[in-house]
C-alpha cells in the first residue's frame, strides 16, 4: 500500500556521495572532480580536494585546488583556491557547478 514505508537501504543523493568521498580522504590522497567546459577558462577543468597537511591554529581540514585541463586530463599545475571545514560545503559547490568524479 502507498502509506506503508519501504524498508531497506536508503539511496544516497549525489551530494551525500561526494560528502562521503571527501570525508574518506586521508593525508596524501585527493579527490578530483571534472567541471563542465564553461568553467575551463576561469577556474580550470578540475577541482582537486585534499586533506590539509599543514596543522596550525587557523588551518582548516580540507584544501581545494584547481587544475588545468589538457586532452581531457589534469595537467598537474594545481593552484590553491581555498580551505574549508566541512565536506558538505564543497559538495554543494561541486554539485552546483555540475562537477563529476574524475577516475
C-alpha distances in whole Angstrom, upper triangle without the diagonal:
4,6,6,9,10,13,16,19,19,20,24,25,28,30,29,30,33,34,33,36,38,38,38,42,45,48,50,46,45,42,43,41,42,42,42,45,46,47,49,52,51,50,50,47,46,45,46,44,46,47,50,53,55,54,56,55,54,52,48,46,45,48,47,49,49,51,52,51,53,52,48,49,50,54,54,56,54,54,53,50,49,48,45,43,40,38,35,38,39,36,35,38,38,34,36,39,37,38,37,38,41,41
4,6,8,9,13,16,18,17,19,22,22,26,27,26,28,31,31,31,34,36,36,37,40,43,47,48,45,43,40,41,39,40,39,39,43,43,43,46,49,48,47,47,45,43,42,43,42,44,44,47,50,52,52,53,53,51,50,46,44,43,45,44,46,47,48,50,48,51,50,46,47,48,52,52,53,51,51,50,47,46,45,42,41,37,35,32,35,36,33,32,35,35,31,33,36,34,35,34,36,39,40
4,6,9,12,16,18,17,19,22,23,27,27,26,28,31,31,31,34,36,35,36,40,43,46,48,45,43,40,41,39,41,40,41,44,44,45,47,50,49,47,48,46,44,43,44,42,44,44,47,50,52,51,52,51,50,49,45,43,42,45,44,47,47,49,51,50,52,52,48,48,49,53,53,54,51,52,50,47,46,45,41,40,36,35,32,35,36,33,32,35,35,32,33,36,35,36,35,37,40,41
4,6,9,13,15,15,18,21,22,26,27,25,27,30,30,29,32,35,34,34,38,41,44,46,43,42,39,40,39,40,40,41,44,44,45,47,50,49,47,48,45,44,42,43,41,43,43,45,48,50,50,51,50,49,48,44,42,41,44,43,46,46,48,50,49,52,51,47,47,48,52,52,53,51,51,49,47,46,44,41,39,35,34,31,34,36,32,32,35,35,32,34,37,35,36,35,36,39,39
4,6,10,12,12,14,17,19,23,23,22,23,27,26,26,29,31,30,31,34,37,41,42,39,38,35,37,35,37,37,38,41,42,42,44,47,46,44,44,42,40,39,39,37,39,39,42,45,47,46,47,47,46,44,40,38,38,40,40,42,43,45,47,46,49,48,44,44,45,49,48,50,47,48,46,44,42,41,37,35,32,30,28,31,32,29,29,32,32,29,31,34,32,33,32,32,36,36
4,7,9,9,12,15,17,21,22,20,21,25,25,24,27,29,28,29,32,35,39,40,37,36,33,35,33,35,35,36,40,40,40,43,46,45,43,43,40,38,37,37,36,37,37,40,43,45,45,47,46,45,43,40,37,37,39,38,41,42,43,45,44,46,45,42,42,43,46,46,48,45,46,45,43,41,40,36,35,31,29,27,30,31,28,28,31,31,28,30,32,30,31,30,30,33,34
4,7,9,12,15,17,21,22,20,21,24,24,23,25,28,27,27,31,33,37,39,35,35,32,34,33,35,36,37,40,41,41,43,46,46,43,43,41,38,37,37,35,36,36,39,42,44,43,45,45,44,42,38,36,35,38,38,40,41,43,45,44,46,45,42,42,42,46,45,47,45,46,44,42,41,39,36,34,30,28,27,30,31,28,28,32,31,28,31,33,31,31,30,30,33,33
4,7,9,12,16,19,20,18,18,22,22,20,23,25,24,24,28,30,34,35,32,32,29,31,30,32,33,35,38,39,39,41,44,43,41,41,38,36,34,34,32,33,33,36,39,41,41,43,43,42,40,36,34,33,36,35,38,39,40,42,41,43,43,39,39,39,43,42,44,42,43,42,40,39,37,34,32,28,26,25,28,29,25,27,30,29,26,29,31,29,29,27,27,30,29
4,6,9,13,16,17,14,14,18,18,16,19,22,21,20,24,27,30,32,29,28,26,27,27,29,30,31,35,36,36,37,41,40,37,37,34,32,30,30,28,29,29,33,35,38,37,40,40,39,37,33,30,29,32,32,34,35,36,38,37,40,39,35,35,35,39,39,41,38,39,38,36,35,33,30,29,25,23,21,25,25,22,23,27,25,23,26,28,26,26,24,23,26,26
4,6,9,13,14,11,12,16,16,14,17,20,19,19,23,26,29,31,28,27,24,26,25,27,28,29,33,33,33,35,38,37,34,35,32,30,28,28,26,28,28,31,34,36,36,38,38,37,34,31,28,27,30,29,32,33,34,36,36,38,38,34,34,34,38,37,39,36,37,35,34,32,31,28,26,22,20,19,22,23,19,20,23,22,20,23,25,23,23,22,21,25,25
4,7,10,12,10,10,14,14,13,16,18,18,19,22,25,28,29,26,25,22,23,22,23,24,25,29,30,30,32,35,34,32,32,29,27,25,26,24,26,27,30,33,35,35,37,37,36,34,30,27,26,28,27,30,30,31,33,32,35,34,30,30,31,35,34,36,34,35,33,32,31,29,27,25,22,19,17,21,21,17,18,21,20,17,20,22,20,20,18,18,22,22
4,7,8,6,6,10,10,10,12,15,15,16,19,22,25,26,23,21,18,20,18,20,21,23,27,27,27,29,32,31,28,28,26,24,22,22,21,22,23,26,29,32,32,34,34,32,30,26,24,22,24,23,26,27,28,30,29,32,32,28,28,28,32,31,33,30,31,30,28,27,26,23,22,18,15,14,17,17,13,14,18,16,14,17,19,17,17,15,15,19,20
4,5,5,6,9,10,11,13,14,15,17,19,23,26,27,23,21,18,19,17,18,19,20,24,24,24,26,29,28,25,26,24,22,20,21,20,22,23,26,29,31,32,33,34,32,29,26,23,22,23,22,24,24,26,28,27,30,30,26,26,26,30,30,31,29,29,28,26,25,24,21,21,17,14,12,15,15,11,12,15,13,11,14,16,14,14,13,14,18,19
4,5,5,6,9,10,11,13,14,15,17,21,24,24,21,18,15,15,13,15,15,16,20,21,20,22,25,25,22,22,20,18,16,18,17,19,21,24,27,29,30,32,32,30,28,24,22,20,21,19,21,21,22,24,24,26,26,23,23,23,26,26,28,25,26,25,23,22,22,20,20,16,13,11,14,13,9,10,12,10,8,11,13,11,11,10,11,14,16
4,5,5,6,9,10,11,12,14,16,20,22,23,20,17,14,15,13,15,15,17,21,21,20,22,25,24,21,21,20,18,15,16,15,17,19,21,25,27,27,29,29,27,24,21,19,17,18,17,19,20,22,24,24,27,28,24,23,23,26,26,27,24,24,23,21,20,19,16,16,13,10,8,10,10,6,7,10,9,7,10,12,11,11,11,12,15,18
4,5,5,6,9,10,10,12,15,18,21,22,19,17,15,16,15,18,18,20,24,25,23,25,28,27,24,24,23,20,18,18,16,18,18,21,24,26,27,28,29,27,24,21,19,17,19,18,21,22,24,26,26,29,30,26,25,25,28,27,29,26,26,24,22,21,20,17,16,12,10,8,11,11,8,10,13,12,10,14,16,15,14,13,13,17,18
4,5,5,6,9,10,11,13,17,20,20,17,15,12,14,13,15,17,19,23,24,22,24,27,26,23,23,21,18,16,16,14,16,17,21,24,26,27,29,29,28,25,21,19,17,18,18,20,21,22,24,24,27,27,23,22,22,26,25,27,24,25,24,22,21,20,18,17,14,11,10,13,12,9,11,14,12,11,14,16,14,13,11,10,14,15
4,5,5,6,9,10,11,15,17,18,15,12,9,11,10,13,14,17,20,21,19,21,24,23,20,20,18,15,13,13,11,13,15,18,21,23,24,26,27,25,22,18,16,14,15,14,16,17,19,21,21,24,25,21,20,19,23,22,23,20,21,20,18,18,17,15,15,12,8,8,10,9,6,9,11,9,9,12,13,12,10,9,8,12,14
4,5,5,6,9,10,14,16,18,15,13,11,13,13,16,17,20,23,24,22,23,26,25,21,22,20,17,14,14,11,13,13,16,19,22,22,24,24,22,20,16,14,12,14,14,17,18,21,23,24,27,28,24,23,22,25,24,25,22,22,20,19,17,15,13,12,9,5,6,9,8,6,9,11,10,11,14,15,15,13,13,12,15,17
4,6,5,6,9,12,15,17,14,13,11,14,14,17,19,22,25,26,24,26,29,27,24,24,22,19,16,15,13,13,14,17,19,22,22,25,25,24,21,18,15,13,16,16,19,20,22,25,25,28,29,25,24,23,26,25,26,23,24,22,21,20,18,15,14,11,8,9,12,12,9,13,15,13,14,17,18,17,15,14,12,15,16
4,6,5,7,10,13,14,11,10,7,10,11,14,17,20,23,24,22,23,26,25,22,21,19,16,14,12,10,11,12,15,18,21,21,24,25,24,21,17,14,12,14,14,16,18,19,22,22,25,25,22,20,19,22,21,23,20,21,20,19,18,17,15,15,12,9,11,13,11,9,13,14,12,13,17,17,16,13,12,9,12,13
4,5,5,9,11,13,10,8,7,10,11,15,16,20,23,24,21,22,25,23,20,20,19,15,12,10,7,8,9,12,15,17,18,20,22,20,17,14,11,9,11,11,13,16,17,21,21,25,26,22,20,19,21,20,21,18,19,17,16,15,13,11,11,9,6,9,11,9,8,12,13,11,13,16,17,16,14,13,11,13,15
4,6,8,11,13,11,11,10,14,15,18,20,23,27,27,25,26,29,27,23,23,22,19,16,14,10,10,9,12,15,17,17,20,20,20,17,13,10,9,12,13,16,19,21,24,25,28,29,26,24,22,25,23,24,21,21,19,19,17,14,12,11,8,6,9,12,11,10,14,15,15,16,19,20,20,17,16,14,17,18
4,6,10,12,9,10,10,13,15,19,21,24,28,29,26,27,30,28,25,24,23,19,17,14,11,10,10,13,15,18,18,21,23,22,19,16,12,11,14,15,18,20,21,25,25,28,29,26,23,22,24,22,24,21,22,21,21,19,17,15,14,12,10,13,15,14,13,17,18,17,18,21,22,21,18,17,14,16,16
4,7,8,6,7,8,11,14,18,20,24,26,28,25,25,28,26,23,22,21,17,15,12,9,7,6,10,12,15,16,19,21,20,17,14,10,9,11,13,15,17,19,22,23,25,27,24,21,19,21,19,21,18,19,18,18,17,15,14,13,12,10,14,15,13,14,17,18,16,19,22,21,21,18,17,14,15,15
4,6,6,8,10,14,17,20,23,27,29,31,28,27,30,29,25,24,23,20,17,14,11,8,6,9,10,13,14,17,20,20,16,14,10,10,12,14,16,19,20,24,25,27,29,26,23,21,23,20,21,19,20,18,19,18,16,15,15,14,13,17,18,16,17,21,21,20,22,25,25,25,21,20,17,18,18
4,6,8,11,15,18,21,24,27,29,31,27,27,29,28,24,24,23,20,17,13,11,7,5,7,6,10,11,15,18,18,14,13,10,10,11,14,15,18,19,23,24,27,28,26,23,20,21,18,19,17,18,16,18,17,15,15,15,16,15,19,19,17,19,22,22,21,24,26,26,26,23,22,19,19,19
4,7,10,13,17,20,22,26,28,29,26,25,28,27,23,22,21,18,16,12,11,7,7,9,8,12,14,17,20,20,16,16,13,12,12,13,14,17,17,20,22,24,25,23,20,17,18,15,17,15,17,16,18,17,16,17,17,18,17,20,21,18,20,23,22,21,24,26,25,25,22,21,18,17,17
4,7,10,14,17,20,23,25,27,24,23,26,25,21,20,19,16,14,10,9,6,7,10,11,14,16,20,22,22,18,16,13,11,12,13,13,15,16,19,20,22,23,21,18,16,17,15,17,14,17,16,17,17,16,16,17,17,15,18,19,16,17,21,20,18,21,24,23,22,19,17,14,14,13
4,6,10,13,16,20,22,23,20,20,22,22,18,17,16,12,10,6,5,5,7,10,12,15,17,20,23,21,18,16,13,10,10,10,10,12,13,16,17,19,21,18,15,13,15,13,14,12,14,13,15,15,14,15,16,15,13,16,17,13,14,18,17,15,18,20,19,19,15,14,11,11,11
4,7,10,13,17,19,21,18,18,21,20,17,15,14,10,8,6,5,7,10,13,15,18,20,23,25,23,19,17,14,11,11,10,10,12,12,15,16,18,19,16,14,12,15,14,15,13,15,14,15,15,15,15,16,15,12,14,15,12,11,15,14,12,14,17,16,15,12,10,7,8,9
4,7,10,13,15,17,15,14,18,17,14,12,10,7,6,5,6,9,13,15,17,20,22,25,27,25,21,19,17,13,12,10,9,9,9,12,12,15,16,13,11,9,12,11,13,11,13,14,14,15,16,16,18,17,14,16,16,12,12,15,14,11,13,16,14,13,9,8,6,5,8
4,6,10,13,14,12,12,16,16,12,11,9,6,5,6,8,12,15,18,20,23,25,27,28,26,23,20,18,15,14,11,11,10,10,12,12,15,16,12,11,10,14,14,15,13,15,15,14,16,16,16,18,17,14,15,15,11,10,13,11,8,10,13,11,9,6,5,4,5,9
4,7,9,11,10,10,13,14,11,9,6,5,7,9,12,15,18,21,23,25,28,30,31,29,26,23,22,18,16,13,12,10,10,10,9,12,13,9,9,9,12,14,15,14,15,16,15,17,19,19,22,20,17,18,17,14,13,15,13,9,11,13,10,9,5,5,6,6,9
4,7,8,6,7,11,11,9,8,5,6,7,11,13,17,20,22,25,27,29,31,32,29,26,24,23,19,17,13,13,10,10,11,10,13,14,11,11,11,14,16,16,15,15,16,15,17,19,19,22,20,18,18,17,13,13,13,11,8,10,10,7,6,4,7,9,9,13
4,6,6,7,11,11,11,10,7,9,11,14,17,21,24,26,29,30,33,34,35,32,30,27,26,23,21,17,16,13,13,12,11,14,14,11,13,14,16,18,18,18,18,19,18,20,22,22,25,23,21,20,19,16,15,15,13,10,11,11,7,6,7,9,12,12,15
4,5,5,8,10,10,9,7,10,13,16,19,23,26,28,30,32,35,36,37,34,31,29,29,25,23,19,17,14,13,11,10,12,12,10,13,13,15,18,18,18,18,20,19,21,24,25,28,26,24,24,22,19,19,19,16,14,15,14,10,10,10,12,15,14,17
4,6,7,8,9,9,9,12,14,17,20,24,27,28,31,32,35,36,37,33,31,29,29,25,23,19,18,14,14,13,12,15,16,14,16,16,18,20,19,19,18,20,18,21,23,24,27,26,24,23,21,19,19,18,15,14,14,13,9,10,11,14,17,17,20
4,6,6,6,6,7,9,10,14,17,20,24,24,27,28,31,32,33,30,27,25,25,22,19,15,14,11,11,10,11,14,16,14,15,14,16,17,16,15,15,16,14,17,20,21,24,23,21,21,19,16,17,16,13,12,13,12,8,10,10,13,15,15,19
4,6,6,4,5,8,11,14,17,20,24,25,27,28,31,32,34,31,28,26,26,23,20,16,14,10,9,7,7,10,12,11,12,11,12,15,14,14,13,16,15,18,21,22,26,25,23,23,21,18,19,19,16,14,16,15,12,13,12,14,16,15,18
4,6,6,8,11,13,16,19,22,26,26,28,29,32,33,34,31,29,28,28,24,21,17,15,11,11,9,9,12,14,14,15,14,14,16,14,14,14,16,15,18,22,23,27,27,25,26,23,20,21,21,18,17,19,18,14,16,15,18,19,18,22
4,6,9,11,12,15,18,21,24,24,26,27,30,30,31,28,26,25,25,22,19,15,13,10,11,10,12,14,17,16,17,15,15,17,14,14,12,14,12,15,19,21,24,24,23,23,21,18,20,19,15,15,18,16,13,15,15,18,19,19,22
4,7,8,8,11,14,17,20,20,23,24,27,27,28,25,23,21,22,18,15,12,10,6,8,8,10,14,17,15,15,13,13,14,12,11,9,11,9,12,16,17,21,21,20,20,18,15,17,17,13,12,15,14,11,13,12,15,16,16,20
4,6,8,11,14,17,20,21,23,24,27,28,30,27,24,23,23,19,16,12,10,6,5,5,6,10,13,11,11,9,10,11,10,9,9,12,11,15,17,19,23,23,21,22,20,16,18,18,15,13,16,16,12,14,12,14,15,14,17
4,7,10,13,17,20,22,24,26,28,30,32,29,26,24,23,20,17,13,11,7,6,5,5,9,11,8,8,7,9,11,11,11,12,14,13,16,19,20,23,23,20,21,20,16,17,18,15,12,15,15,12,12,10,11,12,11,14
4,6,10,13,17,18,20,22,25,27,29,26,23,21,20,16,14,10,8,6,5,7,7,11,13,10,9,7,9,10,11,9,11,12,12,14,16,17,20,20,17,18,17,13,14,16,13,10,13,14,11,11,8,9,10,8,12
4,7,10,14,15,18,19,22,24,25,23,19,17,16,13,10,7,6,5,6,9,10,14,16,13,12,10,12,11,12,9,10,10,9,11,13,14,16,16,14,15,14,10,11,13,10,8,12,13,11,12,8,10,9,10,13
4,7,10,12,14,17,19,21,23,21,18,16,14,10,8,6,5,6,7,11,12,15,17,15,12,10,12,10,11,8,9,9,10,11,12,13,15,15,13,15,14,11,12,15,13,11,14,16,14,15,11,11,10,10,12
4,7,9,12,14,16,19,20,18,15,13,11,7,6,5,6,9,11,14,16,19,21,18,16,13,15,13,14,11,11,10,10,10,9,10,12,12,10,12,12,9,10,13,12,11,14,16,15,16,12,13,11,12,14
4,6,9,11,13,16,18,17,13,11,9,6,5,7,8,11,13,17,18,21,23,21,18,15,17,14,15,11,12,11,12,11,10,10,12,12,11,14,14,11,13,16,15,14,18,20,19,19,16,16,14,14,15
4,6,9,10,13,15,15,11,9,6,5,6,9,11,15,16,20,22,25,27,25,22,19,20,17,18,15,15,13,14,12,9,10,10,11,11,14,14,13,15,18,17,17,20,22,22,22,19,19,17,18,19
4,6,7,10,12,11,8,7,5,5,6,9,11,15,17,21,23,26,29,27,24,20,21,18,18,14,14,11,13,11,8,9,10,12,13,16,15,14,17,19,18,19,22,23,23,24,21,22,20,20,22
4,6,9,13,13,9,10,8,9,9,12,14,17,19,22,25,27,30,28,25,22,22,18,18,15,16,13,15,14,11,13,14,16,16,20,19,18,20,23,22,22,25,27,27,28,24,25,22,22,23
4,6,10,10,7,9,9,10,10,14,15,18,20,24,27,29,32,31,27,24,24,20,20,17,16,13,15,13,11,13,14,16,18,21,20,19,22,24,23,24,27,28,28,29,26,27,25,25,26
4,7,8,6,8,8,11,12,16,18,21,24,27,30,33,35,34,30,27,27,24,23,20,20,17,18,15,12,13,13,16,18,21,20,20,23,25,24,25,28,30,30,31,28,29,27,28,29
4,6,5,8,10,13,13,17,19,23,25,29,32,35,38,36,33,29,29,26,25,22,21,17,18,15,12,14,13,17,19,22,21,21,24,26,25,26,29,30,30,32,30,31,29,30,31
4,6,9,11,14,15,19,21,24,27,31,34,37,40,38,35,32,32,29,28,24,23,19,19,16,13,14,13,16,19,22,20,21,24,26,25,27,30,30,31,33,31,32,31,32,34
4,7,10,12,13,16,18,22,25,28,31,35,38,36,33,30,30,27,25,22,20,16,16,13,10,11,11,15,17,20,18,19,22,23,22,24,27,27,28,30,28,30,29,30,32
4,7,9,9,13,15,19,22,25,28,31,34,32,30,26,27,24,22,19,17,14,14,11,8,9,9,13,15,18,16,16,19,21,20,22,25,25,26,28,25,27,26,27,28
4,6,8,11,14,17,21,24,27,30,33,30,28,25,26,23,22,18,17,13,13,9,6,6,5,9,11,14,13,13,16,18,17,18,21,22,23,25,23,24,23,24,26
4,7,10,14,17,20,24,26,29,32,29,26,23,25,22,22,18,17,14,14,11,7,7,6,8,9,13,12,12,15,17,17,18,20,22,22,24,21,22,20,22,23
4,7,10,14,16,20,22,26,28,25,23,20,21,19,19,15,14,11,11,9,6,5,6,8,8,11,11,9,12,15,14,14,17,19,19,20,18,19,17,18,20
4,7,10,13,17,19,23,25,23,20,17,18,16,15,11,11,8,8,6,4,6,9,10,10,13,12,10,13,15,13,14,17,18,18,19,17,18,17,17,19
4,7,10,14,16,20,22,20,18,15,16,14,13,9,9,6,5,5,6,8,11,12,11,13,11,8,11,13,11,11,15,16,15,16,14,15,14,15,18
4,7,10,13,16,19,17,15,12,13,11,9,6,5,4,5,7,9,11,15,16,14,16,15,11,14,16,13,12,16,17,15,17,14,15,14,14,17
4,7,10,13,16,14,13,9,10,10,8,6,5,6,7,10,12,14,18,18,17,18,16,13,15,16,13,12,16,16,14,15,12,14,14,13,16
4,7,10,13,12,10,6,7,6,6,5,6,9,10,13,16,18,21,21,19,21,20,16,18,19,16,14,18,18,15,16,13,14,14,12,15
4,7,10,10,8,6,6,7,7,8,9,12,13,16,19,21,25,25,23,24,22,19,20,21,18,16,19,20,16,17,14,16,16,13,16
4,7,6,6,5,6,9,9,11,13,16,16,20,22,24,27,26,24,25,24,20,21,22,19,17,19,20,16,16,14,14,14,12,14
4,5,6,6,6,10,11,13,15,19,20,23,25,27,30,30,27,29,28,24,24,26,23,20,23,23,20,19,17,17,17,14,15
4,6,8,9,13,14,16,19,22,23,26,28,30,33,32,29,30,29,26,26,27,25,22,23,24,21,20,17,17,17,14,15
4,7,9,12,14,16,18,21,21,24,26,27,30,29,26,27,26,22,22,24,21,18,20,21,18,16,14,13,13,10,11
4,6,9,12,13,16,18,19,22,24,25,28,27,24,26,25,21,21,23,21,18,20,22,18,17,14,13,12,9,10
4,6,8,9,12,15,16,19,21,22,25,25,22,24,23,19,20,22,20,17,20,21,18,17,14,14,13,9,11
4,6,8,11,15,16,20,22,24,27,27,25,27,26,22,23,25,22,20,23,24,21,20,17,17,16,13,14
4,6,9,12,15,18,19,22,24,25,23,25,24,21,22,24,22,20,23,24,21,21,18,18,17,14,15
4,7,10,13,16,18,21,24,25,23,26,24,20,22,24,21,20,23,24,21,22,19,20,18,16,18
4,7,9,12,14,17,20,21,20,22,20,17,19,21,18,17,21,22,19,20,17,18,17,15,17
4,6,10,12,15,19,20,19,21,19,16,19,20,17,17,21,21,18,20,18,19,19,18,20
4,6,9,12,15,17,17,19,17,14,17,19,16,16,20,20,18,20,18,19,19,19,21
4,7,10,14,15,15,17,14,12,15,16,13,13,17,17,15,18,16,18,18,19,21
4,7,10,12,13,15,12,10,14,15,12,14,17,17,16,19,17,19,19,20,23
4,7,10,11,13,11,10,13,15,13,15,18,18,18,20,18,20,19,21,23
4,6,8,10,7,8,11,12,11,13,16,17,17,19,18,19,19,21,23
4,7,9,8,9,12,13,13,15,17,18,20,21,20,21,20,23,25
4,5,6,7,9,11,12,13,15,16,18,19,18,19,18,21,23
4,5,5,6,9,10,11,12,14,16,16,15,15,15,17,19
4,5,5,6,9,10,10,12,14,15,14,15,15,19,21
4,6,5,6,9,10,11,13,15,14,16,16,19,22
4,5,5,6,9,10,11,12,11,13,13,16,19
4,5,5,6,9,10,11,9,11,11,14,17
4,6,5,6,9,10,10,12,14,17,20
4,6,5,6,9,9,12,13,16,19
4,6,5,6,5,8,10,12,16
4,5,5,6,8,11,14,17
4,6,8,11,14,17,20
4,6,9,12,14,18
4,7,10,12,16
4,7,9,13
4,6,9
4,6
4
